[in-house]
Amino acid sequence: MKISSVPGEVRIAMLGLHLLAFMLLAYGYEHSVSVIYASEGFHYTPNDDKWLIALGLTAGLSILTPLRPDRASTLFYHLVLGLVLIPMLVLFHAEDQPDTFVAQAAGGYLLSIALRPMFAMKPPARLCVRPQALRRGFFVAALLYIAAILALGGGRFLNFDLSRVYELRADAAGNLPSLFDYVSPLISKVVVPTALVLSVLHRQYLAALAFACCSVLIFGLTAHKAPLFYPLLVLGVYVASSRRQLGLLLGIAIVGVLCVSLADFWLARQYDDDMFGWIGKLVMRRVFFLPAQLNFMYYDFFSRNEWVWFSNSKLTFGLADYPYDLPVTHLIGREYFDSESMGANTGWFGSGYMQAGFAGILLYAAVIAAVFRYVDECAPLSGKQALLTAAIIKDCFPDSGGPPST
């Protein structure tokens, strides 16, 4: 595998940041997450024999991760490493999680990197959609989506209180047809955030404000927090992507938010005040450890039960029989959180394994490599590398569900 041609000091700095992130996560898990959230399944049962293995894998994966700043795929690989694989390696040691799945996840990740340059992707001759027309189309789509929810009676679930989202989410989702399971992520995580960046890029600030309002309204109607945060995330990535060494900036940001989380947990222990502890809960527990934990839950369940073999996908045209009585996300919610209403989503490691075991992970890796090769080829043609990087940011983040107590 060819390592990106970048200055040696950048590579060393990136390695140091990844190792530091591992150490901060390991410390935070032992002294805060496993102490405060033991009732939610975060148990500190370390296997000391796995400590050096986890640390070595972190270093190896860091060295083999591309650092080319002129590729949108660079962001994807660093987010997967920083937000999924490193937390999984911490749990590999801290919870004595199975080495088989860790090896499979690392293998799938490295395969996606190795295969990317092997795909011969030819972008369109020219990208002819005008930003203004695209922005208008996105605005119409967002308005139609909101209007459809209101027409179906979704207005009675309108809520802007973050503490009540899990209380209302199941009812809000049950009020909508199953088609919205596909439409909602597209609108809230792609259409609105991308249109917001387009508006800012072309200095259409009133349009940007309108899309921001759409995000808030979608959050209020669906009881999903993602519409609130993805526009800010996409905008932040756009600004960061306009600069060189995006991977390095991301590594510094991850270490920074982990330090803030640890400080917040420390303040929560020192002072009995509700204003402390929620940052650590939201960031270290929710963003880093819960998705990693869910990956292991998917492996645990499907290593003992029948794989899905894409029977829950339109790819099989309904010809394959789905073997379970609940959708997979709710099946995992029932098995591990004693809640059928919980949608325990996972990323491509858990999803690939549930479909076909290790072969499923490798298949997902190949598809991801092809997609990002195409994105990388389109970026120079569009002339907006930063915009294209920001537009695909939502696919870099694992989308995990949370129990009602979250």
C-alpha positions as CSV (number, residue, x, y, z in Angstrom):
1,M,0.0,0.0,0.0
2,K,1.4,3.4,-1.0
3,I,1.7,5.9,1.7
4,S,0.7,9.5,0.7
5,S,3.6,11.8,-0.2
6,V,3.4,14.3,2.6
7,P,6.1,16.1,4.7
8,G,7.6,13.7,7.3
9,E,6.8,16.1,10.2
10,V,3.1,16.1,9.3
11,R,3.0,12.3,9.3
12,I,4.8,12.2,12.7
13,A,2.5,14.9,14.1
14,M,-0.6,12.9,12.8
15,L,0.8,9.7,14.4
16,G,1.3,11.6,17.7
17,L,-2.3,12.9,17.6
18,H,-3.8,9.5,17.0
19,L,-1.8,8.0,19.8
20,L,-2.8,10.8,22.1
21,A,-6.4,10.4,21.2
22,F,-6.1,6.7,22.1
23,M,-4.6,7.6,25.5
24,L,-7.3,10.2,26.2
25,L,-10.1,7.8,25.3
26,A,-8.6,5.0,27.4
27,Y,-8.3,7.3,30.4
28,G,-11.8,8.7,29.9
29,Y,-13.3,5.2,29.6
30,E,-11.7,3.9,32.7
31,H,-12.2,6.8,35.0
32,S,-15.5,8.4,33.7
33,V,-17.5,6.5,31.1
34,S,-17.4,3.1,32.7
35,V,-18.0,4.6,36.1
36,I,-21.0,6.8,35.2
37,Y,-22.6,4.7,32.5
38,A,-22.0,1.2,33.8
39,S,-25.7,0.6,33.8
40,E,-25.8,1.3,30.1
41,G,-23.4,-1.5,29.3
42,F,-20.1,0.3,29.6
43,H,-18.1,-2.0,31.8
44,Y,-14.4,-1.8,32.5
45,T,-13.1,-5.3,32.2
46,P,-9.6,-4.8,30.8
47,N,-7.4,-7.4,29.2
48,D,-3.8,-6.2,29.7
49,D,-2.5,-8.5,27.1
50,K,-4.4,-6.4,24.5
51,W,-3.0,-3.0,25.5
52,L,0.1,-3.1,23.3
53,I,-1.8,-4.7,20.5
54,A,-4.3,-1.9,20.5
55,L,-1.7,0.7,20.7
56,G,0.3,-0.9,17.9
57,L,-2.7,-1.2,15.7
58,T,-3.5,2.5,16.3
59,A,0.0,3.4,15.2
60,G,-0.1,1.1,12.2
61,L,-3.4,2.4,10.9
62,S,-2.3,6.0,11.4
63,I,0.8,5.5,9.3
64,L,-1.2,3.8,6.5
65,T,-4.0,6.4,6.4
66,P,-3.7,8.9,3.5
67,L,-2.9,12.5,4.2
68,R,-3.3,14.0,0.8
69,P,-5.2,17.4,1.4
70,D,-6.4,17.5,-2.2
71,R,-8.7,14.5,-1.9
72,A,-12.2,14.5,-0.3
73,S,-11.6,10.9,0.7
74,T,-8.8,12.0,3.1
75,L,-11.5,13.4,5.5
76,F,-13.5,10.2,5.3
77,Y,-10.5,7.9,6.2
78,H,-9.4,10.1,9.1
79,L,-12.9,10.3,10.5
80,V,-13.4,6.6,10.4
81,L,-10.0,6.1,12.1
82,G,-10.5,8.8,14.7
83,L,-14.2,8.3,15.5
84,V,-14.7,4.6,15.0
85,L,-11.5,2.5,14.8
86,I,-9.5,4.1,17.6
87,P,-12.5,3.9,20.1
88,M,-13.0,0.3,19.0
89,L,-9.4,-0.4,19.8
90,V,-9.8,1.2,23.2
91,L,-12.8,-1.1,23.9
92,F,-10.8,-4.0,22.5
93,H,-8.5,-3.5,25.6
94,A,-10.9,-2.0,28.1
95,E,-13.8,-4.4,27.6
96,D,-11.8,-7.4,26.3
97,Q,-13.7,-7.3,23.1
98,P,-13.0,-10.0,20.4
99,D,-9.9,-9.7,18.4
100,T,-11.5,-11.4,15.4
101,F,-13.8,-8.5,14.7
102,V,-11.1,-5.9,15.4
103,A,-8.9,-7.6,12.8
104,Q,-11.8,-7.7,10.3
105,A,-12.7,-4.0,10.8
106,A,-9.1,-3.0,10.4
107,G,-8.7,-5.2,7.3
108,G,-11.8,-3.7,5.7
109,Y,-10.6,-0.2,6.4
110,L,-7.2,-0.9,4.9
111,L,-8.8,-2.6,1.9
112,S,-10.9,0.5,1.2
113,I,-7.7,2.5,1.2
114,A,-5.8,0.1,-1.0
115,L,-8.6,-0.3,-3.6
116,R,-9.4,3.4,-4.1
117,P,-6.6,4.0,-6.6
118,M,-7.4,0.7,-8.4
119,F,-10.8,1.9,-9.6
120,A,-10.8,3.6,-13.0
121,M,-13.5,6.2,-12.6
122,K,-14.3,8.7,-15.3
123,P,-16.2,11.8,-14.1
124,P,-18.8,13.5,-16.3
125,A,-17.4,15.7,-19.1
126,R,-18.4,18.7,-17.1
127,L,-20.5,19.5,-14.1
128,C,-23.3,21.5,-15.6
129,V,-25.8,22.0,-12.7
130,R,-25.7,25.7,-11.8
131,P,-25.3,26.3,-8.0
132,Q,-28.3,28.7,-8.0
133,A,-30.6,26.2,-9.7
134,L,-29.4,23.5,-7.4
135,R,-30.0,25.6,-4.3
136,R,-33.5,26.5,-5.5
137,G,-34.2,22.8,-6.1
138,F,-33.0,21.9,-2.7
139,F,-35.1,24.6,-1.1
140,V,-38.2,23.4,-2.8
141,A,-37.4,19.8,-1.7
142,A,-37.0,20.9,1.9
143,L,-40.3,22.8,1.9
144,L,-42.2,19.9,0.3
145,Y,-40.7,17.6,2.9
146,I,-41.8,19.8,5.8
147,A,-45.2,20.4,4.2
148,A,-45.7,16.7,3.8
149,I,-45.0,16.1,7.5
150,L,-47.4,18.8,8.6
151,A,-50.1,17.5,6.2
152,L,-49.8,14.0,7.8
153,G,-50.4,15.5,11.2
154,G,-46.8,15.7,12.3
155,G,-47.4,19.2,13.7
156,R,-48.7,17.8,17.0
157,F,-45.3,16.3,17.8
158,L,-43.5,19.7,17.2
159,N,-40.9,20.1,20.0
160,F,-37.7,22.1,20.3
161,D,-36.6,20.7,23.7
162,L,-33.5,18.5,23.3
163,S,-34.3,16.6,26.5
164,R,-37.6,15.3,25.1
165,V,-36.4,14.0,21.7
166,Y,-36.3,10.3,22.7
167,E,-39.7,10.7,24.4
168,L,-41.3,11.9,21.1
169,R,-39.2,10.2,18.4
170,A,-41.1,6.9,18.2
171,D,-44.5,8.6,17.9
172,A,-43.2,11.1,15.4
173,A,-41.7,8.3,13.2
174,G,-44.8,6.1,13.6
175,N,-47.0,8.9,12.2
176,L,-45.1,8.9,8.9
177,P,-45.2,6.4,6.0
178,S,-42.2,4.0,5.6
179,L,-41.1,6.1,2.6
180,F,-39.9,8.7,5.0
181,D,-37.3,6.3,6.3
182,Y,-35.5,6.9,3.1
183,V,-36.5,10.5,2.4
184,S,-35.7,11.9,5.9
185,P,-32.0,11.2,5.9
186,L,-31.6,12.5,2.4
187,I,-33.3,15.8,3.2
188,S,-31.8,16.4,6.7
189,K,-28.3,15.1,6.2
190,V,-27.6,15.9,2.5
191,V,-30.0,18.4,0.9
192,V,-30.3,21.0,3.7
193,P,-26.6,21.0,4.9
194,T,-25.2,21.1,1.3
195,A,-27.6,23.9,0.3
196,L,-26.5,25.9,3.4
197,V,-22.9,25.6,2.4
198,L,-23.8,26.6,-1.2
199,S,-25.6,29.7,0.1
200,V,-22.7,30.8,2.2
201,L,-20.2,30.1,-0.6
202,H,-22.2,32.4,-2.9
203,R,-22.9,35.0,-0.2
204,Q,-26.6,34.4,-0.2
205,Y,-27.0,34.9,3.5
206,L,-30.8,35.1,3.5
207,A,-30.9,31.8,1.8
208,A,-28.5,30.4,4.3
209,L,-30.7,31.6,7.1
210,A,-33.7,30.0,5.4
211,F,-32.0,26.7,5.3
212,A,-30.9,27.0,8.9
213,C,-34.6,27.6,9.8
214,C,-35.5,24.5,7.8
215,S,-33.0,22.5,9.8
216,V,-34.4,23.6,13.1
217,L,-38.0,22.9,11.9
218,I,-37.1,19.4,10.7
219,F,-35.5,18.7,14.1
220,G,-38.7,19.9,15.8
221,L,-40.9,17.8,13.7
222,T,-38.9,14.5,13.6
223,A,-37.3,14.6,17.1
224,H,-33.9,13.8,15.5
225,K,-31.0,15.9,16.7
226,A,-28.9,15.4,13.5
227,P,-30.7,18.2,11.5
228,L,-29.5,20.7,14.2
229,F,-25.9,19.7,14.1
230,Y,-25.1,18.5,10.5
231,P,-25.4,22.0,8.9
232,L,-22.9,23.4,11.5
233,L,-20.7,20.4,10.9
234,V,-20.8,20.7,7.1
235,L,-20.1,24.4,7.4
236,G,-17.2,23.8,9.7
237,V,-15.7,21.2,7.4
238,Y,-16.1,23.5,4.4
239,V,-14.1,26.2,6.2
240,A,-11.5,23.7,7.4
241,S,-11.2,22.1,3.9
242,S,-10.3,25.4,2.4
243,R,-7.0,25.0,4.1
244,R,-4.2,22.5,3.7
245,Q,-3.6,19.5,6.0
246,L,-7.2,18.8,6.8
247,G,-6.2,15.5,8.4
248,L,-4.0,17.4,10.8
249,L,-6.7,19.9,11.7
250,L,-9.1,17.1,12.3
251,G,-6.7,15.3,14.6
252,I,-6.1,18.5,16.6
253,A,-9.9,19.0,16.8
254,I,-10.5,15.4,18.1
255,V,-7.8,15.8,20.7
256,G,-9.3,19.1,21.7
257,V,-12.8,17.9,22.2
258,L,-11.6,14.9,24.1
259,C,-9.7,17.2,26.5
260,V,-12.8,19.3,26.9
261,S,-14.8,16.2,27.6
262,L,-12.4,15.0,30.3
263,A,-12.4,18.4,31.9
264,D,-16.2,18.4,31.9
265,F,-16.3,15.0,33.6
266,W,-13.8,16.2,36.2
267,L,-15.9,19.3,36.9
268,A,-19.0,17.1,37.2
269,R,-17.2,15.0,39.9
270,Q,-16.1,18.2,41.8
271,Y,-19.4,20.1,41.7
272,D,-22.9,18.8,42.0
273,D,-24.3,20.9,39.3
274,D,-26.3,19.9,36.2
275,M,-24.3,22.3,34.1
276,F,-21.3,19.9,34.2
277,G,-21.0,16.5,32.6
278,W,-23.3,16.9,29.6
279,I,-20.4,17.7,27.2
280,G,-18.6,14.5,28.2
281,K,-21.8,12.6,27.9
282,L,-22.6,13.9,24.5
283,V,-19.1,13.8,23.0
284,M,-17.0,11.1,24.6
285,R,-19.8,8.7,25.4
286,R,-22.2,9.4,22.6
287,V,-19.9,10.3,19.6
288,F,-16.9,8.1,20.3
289,F,-17.9,5.1,22.5
290,L,-21.5,4.3,21.6
291,P,-20.9,3.7,17.9
292,A,-17.9,1.6,18.7
293,Q,-20.0,-0.4,21.3
294,L,-22.8,-0.9,18.7
295,N,-20.3,-2.3,16.2
296,F,-19.3,-5.0,18.7
297,M,-23.0,-5.7,19.6
298,Y,-23.7,-6.3,15.9
299,Y,-20.8,-8.6,15.7
300,D,-21.8,-10.4,18.9
301,F,-25.3,-11.0,17.7
302,F,-24.6,-12.0,14.1
303,S,-21.7,-14.2,15.0
304,R,-24.2,-16.3,16.9
305,N,-27.2,-15.9,14.6
306,E,-28.1,-16.0,10.9
307,W,-26.7,-13.3,8.6
308,V,-29.2,-11.1,6.8
309,W,-27.8,-11.6,3.3
310,F,-29.2,-8.3,2.1
311,S,-32.8,-9.6,2.6
312,N,-33.6,-6.2,4.2
313,S,-32.4,-4.4,1.0
314,K,-34.0,-3.7,-2.3
315,L,-30.9,-5.3,-3.8
316,T,-32.5,-8.7,-3.5
317,F,-35.8,-7.6,-5.0
318,G,-37.7,-9.2,-2.2
319,L,-36.6,-12.7,-3.3
320,A,-34.6,-13.4,0.0
321,D,-36.6,-14.0,3.1
322,Y,-35.7,-11.8,6.0
323,P,-35.0,-14.1,9.0
324,Y,-36.1,-11.9,11.9
325,D,-39.3,-10.4,13.4
326,L,-38.0,-6.9,13.7
327,P,-35.8,-4.6,11.6
328,V,-32.2,-5.1,12.5
329,T,-31.8,-1.8,14.3
330,H,-34.8,-2.5,16.6
331,L,-33.6,-6.1,16.9
332,I,-30.3,-5.0,18.4
333,G,-32.2,-2.5,20.6
334,R,-34.3,-5.3,22.0
335,E,-31.4,-7.7,22.5
336,Y,-29.0,-5.3,24.1
337,F,-31.0,-2.4,25.5
338,D,-34.3,-4.2,26.3
339,S,-36.2,-1.7,24.1
340,E,-37.8,-2.6,20.8
341,S,-38.4,1.1,20.1
342,M,-34.7,1.9,20.1
343,G,-33.1,2.2,16.7
344,A,-29.6,1.0,17.2
345,N,-28.0,2.0,13.9
346,T,-24.4,1.2,13.1
347,G,-21.7,2.1,10.6
348,W,-20.3,0.1,7.7
349,F,-18.3,-2.4,9.9
350,G,-21.4,-3.6,11.8
351,S,-23.7,-3.3,8.8
352,G,-21.3,-5.2,6.5
353,Y,-20.9,-8.0,9.1
354,M,-24.6,-8.4,9.7
355,Q,-25.1,-8.9,5.9
356,A,-22.5,-11.5,5.2
357,G,-19.8,-11.6,7.9
358,F,-16.3,-10.7,6.9
359,A,-17.2,-10.9,3.3
360,G,-19.8,-8.2,3.9
361,I,-17.3,-5.9,5.4
362,L,-15.0,-6.4,2.4
363,L,-17.8,-5.8,0.0
364,Y,-18.7,-2.5,1.8
365,A,-15.0,-1.6,1.7
366,A,-14.9,-2.1,-2.1
367,V,-18.0,0.0,-2.6
368,I,-16.7,2.8,-0.4
369,A,-13.4,2.8,-2.3
370,A,-15.2,3.1,-5.6
371,V,-17.4,5.9,-4.4
372,F,-14.6,8.0,-3.0
373,R,-12.4,7.4,-6.1
374,Y,-15.3,8.9,-8.1
375,V,-15.7,11.8,-5.6
376,D,-11.9,12.5,-5.8
377,E,-12.1,12.5,-9.6
378,C,-15.0,14.9,-9.6
379,A,-13.5,17.4,-7.2
380,P,-10.9,19.0,-9.5
381,L,-13.5,19.2,-12.3
382,S,-16.0,21.1,-10.0
383,G,-13.3,23.5,-8.9
384,K,-14.7,23.3,-5.4
385,Q,-12.7,20.7,-3.5
386,A,-13.7,22.1,-0.1
387,L,-17.4,22.1,-1.1
388,L,-17.3,18.5,-2.3
389,T,-15.5,17.4,0.9
390,A,-18.2,19.2,3.0
391,A,-21.0,17.7,1.0
392,I,-20.0,14.1,1.8
393,I,-19.3,14.7,5.4
394,K,-22.5,13.1,6.7
395,D,-21.5,9.7,5.3
396,C,-18.3,9.8,7.3
397,F,-20.0,9.8,10.6
398,P,-21.5,6.7,12.2
399,D,-25.2,7.2,12.9
400,S,-26.1,5.4,16.1
401,G,-29.3,5.3,17.9
402,G,-29.6,5.9,21.6
403,P,-31.7,4.3,24.3
404,P,-34.5,6.3,25.8
405,S,-32.4,7.2,28.7
406,T,-29.7,8.8,26.5
